[in-house]
Amino acid sequence: AERVVLNLLPGVYNIVRTIYIPSYATIIGAGIDKTIINYVGVNDVPVFQFVNDTSTIGHPSSINSTLGNNQPREIFIKGLTINNSVSISANGMQMDAVRDSIFEDIKINGNSNSSFMNGHYGIELNALSDIVTCENNKFKNITINGFTNAIYAKQDILNNTFENGFFYDLKQAVVLGMGANLSSTGELFGPRQTHFINCKFYNVKQHAVYIDKGYDNFINDITLSNVGNDGAGVSSPIYPQIYFNVYGNNASHIISDRSEEHTSGTPVTLIYLVCRL
């Protein structure tokens, strides 16, 4: 009830199980690569997962216990590194219907020896419905590397902002709406109003941003370096660096190392957009 701030001193904190974080939690580390949460547990569980006011996880089990008045909210985490040093399929942070929270100055390291398994995400954002959703969260100065996807969401998340992010050594950096079933609860629309502002993408094998479903998503002031080349280098592009498979999304002020034509002489698309005229 006193809303105590948990201050983590510099050091390496080895953990073998998921850390469950409730509403109103404030966790302040000493800074990136100073306070290190080092996960050495089993596969297929997140390092950080957020719980509702009954201390119940919201996804995929017990989803009916999470409602709009008890979903995880008003959380503040700043100044630490999450290090997944063992598991090849554990997420960094699994955000189940988290809202109105701030995450700042955080680095999330995946297992760089992984084979980019499906379900290996730096941050996964989940919605339980289009009402009880992951919304209005702000991510500032977030660095993510070594995962299949840095940011993944297929459901009806709403109004989440990533500013000054750095995403590198990934298969795909940002994936929104892939695998969504638009007739399922919580997947009626896909991600909406997701903003990426002043973010940098480096050494991403496929797409920096891939939007398969969802609309009103916006990327602005983005820098792309060695993206979409499947590790072959900038002279051998394979994938569009940005891919929008649905209309209603926006990209502006993109700085890319990809020119219209490379040594092979074959034009390769920088941005693939589906538009409605």
Secondary structure, DSSP 8 states (H G I E B T S, - for coil): ----EEE--SEEEEESS-EEE-TT-EEE-S-TTTEEEEE-S-SSS-SEEEB-TTS-B-SSSSGGG--TTTSSBS-EEEEEEEEE-S-SS--SEEEES-BS-EEEEEEEE--TT----TT-EEEEEE-SSSSS--BS-EEEEEEEESSSEEEEE-S--BS-EEES-EEEEESEEEEESTT--TTSTT-SS--BS-EEES-EEEEESS-SEEESS-BS-EEEEEEEEEESSTTS-TTS--S-SEEE-SSS-EEEEEEES--SS-TT-----SEEE----
